[in-house]
Amino acid sequence: VKLSIIGGGARELAWCQILSNVMGLPVHVYKDPDLLPALAIASSVFLAENIIPDYQSFIHVLEEKGGCTVLEPDPDAVKAYKPVYAKYKTIYPMIREFYHEGGFGYHRGTREPSFYIECQAIQFLLLHL
C-alpha cells in the first residue's frame, strides 16, 4: 500500500508525518501539492489521448522529475498511535452520523463528511486521550 498526499494538506510535513505514523506506512508528498489535484484530473485526459500509456507512467514522472519526499513511519510513534487509532476507528461511525444528522460539514455538497472534519476528529482524539 502506498499513501500519497496531494492538495493543501500536503503543505505541512509535520501533519504528513503524523499520518505516516498513524497508518504505519510511508507517505509520499509531491512537490507543488496544491497543483496536483488538477494534474491528477488532467492525467485522465492524457491517458484518453494516449499522451501517457498508463497512470503509473504519470506517477513515475511526478516522482522522478517533479520531486517527491517520502516520509517513513517512526516505529516508536507507530506503537504509540496504534491504540489511539483503534479508538478512533471505533468512534468514527458515531462522528460520521453526527455530521450527517447535523447537516453540516459535508464536502462540497456531497453526503460525505469532509476530510477536514475527519482530521479534526483525529486531532481531538490525539489531544484528549
Order of alpha helices (4+ residues) and beta strands (2+ residues): beta-alpha-beta-alpha-alpha-beta-alpha-alpha
